[in-house]
Amino acid sequence: MVKRILVLDDNQDILAIVHETLTYENFEVKSTGESKNVMPLVEAFEPDLVILDYRVAGLNGGELCQSIKAHPKFSNVPVIIFSAYISYESDLWAYGCDAIINKPFDLNELVEKVNNLIS
C-alpha cells in the first residue's frame, strides 16, 4: 500500500522539489502553500506523515504540529518540521515534532528521514 505524505511550504520552488522527490520515491503526495489548508487536508487525505514549514503565514508549522498531535485520530502521525532558523531548534522540539530538517536541506536527508519515520 502506498504511503501518503502531506507537505506544507509557502515557497513554491521548495514545495515542487519536495513533491517531485517524494513522488519519485513512490509516495502519494499532497502539498499546499497555505497553513489554513493543513488540518482539512489531514482529515481528508489521512497522511502517514506530515512535513511542515515552520515559517508560514497564519498558523506556523509548530502550531500546526501541535494541532495534529492533539487530534485523537492523527496523534501518532509523524511530523517533520522544516526550518531555516537553526537557532530555534530547541523551541521546535517543544511542539512535539518527530524530526527537524534544517533549510537548506539535502534531498537524500529528506528521503532518509521520511523512510525512517514512515516504515
C-alpha positions in Angstrom: 0.0 0.0 0.0 1.3 3.4 -1.0 2.2 5.7 2.0 0.7 9.2 1.9 2.6 12.4 2.8 1.2 15.9 3.2 3.6 18.8 2.7 3.2 22.5 3.7 5.6 25.1 2.4 4.9 28.6 1.2 7.9 28.6 -1.1 6.6 27.1 -4.3 10.0 26.1 -5.5 10.7 24.1 -2.4 7.2 22.6 -2.5 7.7 21.5 -6.1 11.1 19.9 -5.4 9.9 18.1 -2.3 6.7 16.9 -4.0 8.6 15.6 -7.0 11.3 13.9 -4.9 8.8 12.1 -2.7 6.6 11.1 -5.6 9.6 9.7 -7.3 10.2 7.7 -4.1 6.7 6.1 -4.7 4.8 8.1 -2.0 1.4 9.6 -2.7 2.0 13.3 -2.0 -0.4 16.2 -1.4 1.0 19.6 -1.0 -0.2 23.1 0.0 1.3 26.5 0.3 -1.2 27.7 2.9 -1.4 26.8 6.6 -5.2 27.1 6.7 -5.4 24.1 4.3 -3.4 21.7 6.5 -6.0 20.4 9.0 -8.7 20.0 6.4 -6.2 18.1 4.2 -5.1 15.9 7.2 -8.7 14.9 7.8 -9.5 14.3 4.1 -6.2 12.8 3.0 -5.3 10.9 6.2 -1.5 11.1 5.6 1.0 8.6 7.0 3.4 11.5 7.6 3.3 15.3 7.5 6.0 17.8 6.6 5.5 21.4 7.7 7.5 24.5 7.0 7.9 26.3 10.3 7.7 29.9 9.0 4.4 30.3 7.1 1.6 32.9 7.2 -1.2 32.1 9.6 -0.6 29.2 12.0 3.1 28.3 11.9 4.4 24.8 11.4 4.8 24.3 15.1 1.3 25.3 16.0 0.0 23.0 13.2 2.1 20.2 14.6 0.5 20.6 18.0 -2.9 20.5 16.4 -2.1 17.3 14.5 -0.6 15.7 17.7 -3.7 16.8 19.7 -6.1 15.2 17.2 -7.3 11.8 18.5 -7.2 10.2 15.1 -3.8 11.6 14.0 -1.8 11.9 17.2 0.5 9.1 16.1 1.2 10.5 12.6 4.9 11.5 12.4 5.5 15.2 11.8 8.7 16.7 10.3 9.3 20.5 10.7 11.4 22.3 8.1 13.2 25.4 9.4 15.8 27.9 8.2 16.0 29.1 11.8 18.5 26.7 13.3 19.0 28.7 16.4 15.3 27.9 17.3 15.8 24.1 17.1 15.2 23.5 20.8 12.0 25.5 20.6 10.8 23.5 17.6 11.1 20.2 19.5 8.7 21.6 22.1 5.9 21.5 19.5 6.1 17.7 19.6 7.5 17.0 16.1 9.2 13.8 15.3 12.1 15.3 13.3 13.5 18.6 12.2 15.1 19.3 8.9 17.2 22.5 8.6 16.9 24.5 5.4 18.7 24.4 3.1 18.4 20.6 3.2 19.8 17.7 1.2 17.1 15.7 -0.6 18.8 12.5 0.5 18.5 13.6 4.1 14.8 14.3 3.5 14.1 10.9 1.9 16.1 9.1 4.7 14.2 10.9 7.5 10.8 10.2 5.8 11.7 6.5 5.3 12.8 6.1 8.9 9.6 7.7 10.3 7.1 6.1 7.9 8.2 2.4 7.8 
